[in-house]
């Protein structure tokens, strides 16, 4: 299973998203800090979930980073996040 699939599974389990997209943008960051020639280092993640309804933007980001800590420990370098509740859709 590749990093994108692992991340998607973790995010689905933790946030029961109404909508989710996980895009590997590593190729766009070639030569940047933290980029690997193997890729799988930079991702754009969009999630719409009820679980974000009572949380601030910072809290949403922190919880997603916490869920993906294992991936960061294994080479994930950066996330671009769009985290919304259904009413913000």
URWO-V670586 format. One record per residue. RES is the residue in one letter. OMEGA is omega in radians with two decimals (* if undefined). NEAR is the number of other ideal C-beta (glycine too) atoms within 12 Angstrom. Layout:
BEGIN
RES_OMEGA_NEAR + RES_OMEGA_NEAR
END
This chain:
BEGIN
X_-3.13_11 + X_-3.06_18 + X_-3.13_30 + X_-3.13_27 + X_3.11_16 + X_3.14_23 + X_-3.13_36 + X_3.14_27 + X_3.13_21 + X_-3.12_29 + X_3.09_35 + X_-3.14_22 + X_-3.03_16 + X_-3.02_24 + X_-3.13_35 + X_-3.01_16 + X_2.99_29 + X_3.06_21 + X_3.08_23 + X_3.02_30 + X_3.09_23 + X_-3.07_34 + X_3.07_22 + X_3.13_30 + X_-3.06_24 + X_-3.11_29 + X_3.13_18 + X_-3.07_17 + X_3.13_23 + X_-3.14_16 + X_3.12_13 + X_3.08_15 + X_3.09_11 + X_3.13_19 + X_3.11_22 + X_3.10_22 + X_3.11_12 + X_-3.12_15 + X_3.12_22 + X_-3.13_29 + X_-3.07_29 + X_-3.08_30 + X_3.00_39 + X_-3.08_22 + X_3.04_38 + X_3.12_27 + X_2.95_39 + X_-3.06_25 + X_3.03_32 + X_-3.07_19 + X_3.12_26 + X_-3.01_35 + X_-3.06_19 + X_-3.05_12 + X_3.03_21 + X_3.12_13 + X_-3.14_16 + X_3.12_13 + X_3.11_17 + X_3.14_30 + X_-3.14_21 + X_-3.11_18 + X_3.10_25 + X_3.10_36 + X_3.12_26 + X_3.12_17 + X_-3.08_30 + X_-3.11_34 + X_-3.14_17 + X_3.11_16 + X_3.07_32 + X_3.12_21 + X_-3.09_10 + X_3.01_17 + X_3.03_22 + X_-3.05_33 + X_-3.02_26 + X_3.07_26 + X_2.92_34 + X_-2.99_21 + X_2.94_29 + X_-3.01_26 + X_-3.04_37 + X_2.97_25 + X_-3.12_24 + X_-3.14_18 + X_3.10_12 + X_-3.07_19 + X_*_17
END
